[in-house]
Amino acid sequence: MSLNHLTGTETTQEVITFIARVRELKAGLGITEDEQMAQFHTTVLTLLHGSAKEAYQVAVSDTAETRRQTEAEEATVEFFADLDKPTALVRFNRKRMLYNETLEIINDDFETGLNAICDQLLPFQALIKVKRYLRRHCHKPANMTIRQYVSCIRKINEHELPLLVPMSPDNQLPFDEVKELLFYGIPNRYRKKLQEMDVDMTNCPNYATFIQCAERVEEAERMDSNSNTSSSTSVPKKNKSSKSSNGKGKSYIRNEDSPAGNGTKNCIYHGMNNTHLMDKCKVMQAMAKEKKSSSGNTNKSSSYADKKKNNGKTYDKSVTKKEINALVAKTVRKELMAVFAARKRAAHEANNVEIAPDDPLAAELALDEELAGYDFSLLKEENGMKVDPTTSEDVDE
């Protein structure tokens, strides 16, 4: 039997295990008399460290000192009961002699020290919290059988609850309450099947009867799940998918049932088979061909989009954005001047007013007529701008 040292930093489960192992060690050594407890007390001190050792040693020392003082006082009073009233010195010496004759450590002192360890290291009101969890939230895990579930509950109730503060056999739950929490800890479908089978679990006289009744339902549940699994695997599933873009209606979705098949050749799509490998798979070749064609269409569409954006025109990228903006501003100003001049001329003609030679409008109209036939490409070449002869004068920014 291995027994780890206790330092005070262990979990609740480790502390409870240590207490149980110490008691097993005491029983294994055959220590049943109080005269043997002093040596065993020294052995226990070697296994304790830190706060655990401090709590145990202080509790044992205080309890033993109080017990020895009480026993010495009672023996002194009994000794001088039939004698004359002794002096204080005689009484003190007699009490001191009787105190030295008493045992240093007895079993009750040892149990008090273990109780102090649990009180120091375990959570506050641990017994109440564990019982509350068992009554309200304890359920059988899905990966645990009925027999394992009952064994775990019995271990908690019979071996771990008595080790919680206060360390007493009365900490255990009664059998009727354990039977109730076991019944409501199993799944609801188990309880429904028990009702259908007319089995009353609340009248079980012992744990063995409860396990036998619950295992009947568990076995029926296992058989139902096995039959459902076999029926589902015998009928292969059909993959429902939409037609591919090639119009042939072939599905390129991987068959999930195929890899479980038997064969000597492996295909990433069809799994293990006896017909072809992955590089010879027609479906994989079609998928690769389709992907390649789609990537080619993407490149063409992108170039077409760029050409459409530029209205089919090519521009010299050496022309800066500033130069283009200046050219656009001049063109817009020219058009605006022509519009304003046309409006003024229309207004004068409507009013039958002749334009005098000194009128500013006459100068503007003359400038417009002069610029009407001007080739603005000459202006661009003079400013160092290279212009394609196929391009228009209106350039979008």
Buried (B, 14 or more C-beta within 10 A) or exposed (E): EEEEEBEBEBEBEEBBBBBBBBBEBBEEEEBEEBEBBBEBBEEBBEBBBEBBBBBBBEBBBBBBEEBBEEBBEEBBEEBEEEEEEBEEEEBEEBBEEBBEEBBBBBBBBBBBBBBBBBBBBBEEEBBEEBBEEBEEEBEBEEEEBBBEBBBBBEEBBEEBBBBBBEBEEEBBBEEEBBBBBBBEBBBEEBBEBBEEEEBEBEEBEEBEEBBEBBBBBBEEBEEEEEEEEEEEEEEEEEEEEEEBEEEEEEBBEBBEEBBEEEBEBEBEBBBBBEEBBEEEBEBBEBBEEBEEEEEEEEEEEEEEEEEEEEEEEEEEEEBEEEBBEEBBEEBEEBEEBBEEBEEBBEEBEEEEEEBEEEBEBEEBBEEBEEEEEEEBEEEBEEEEBEBEEEBEEEBEE
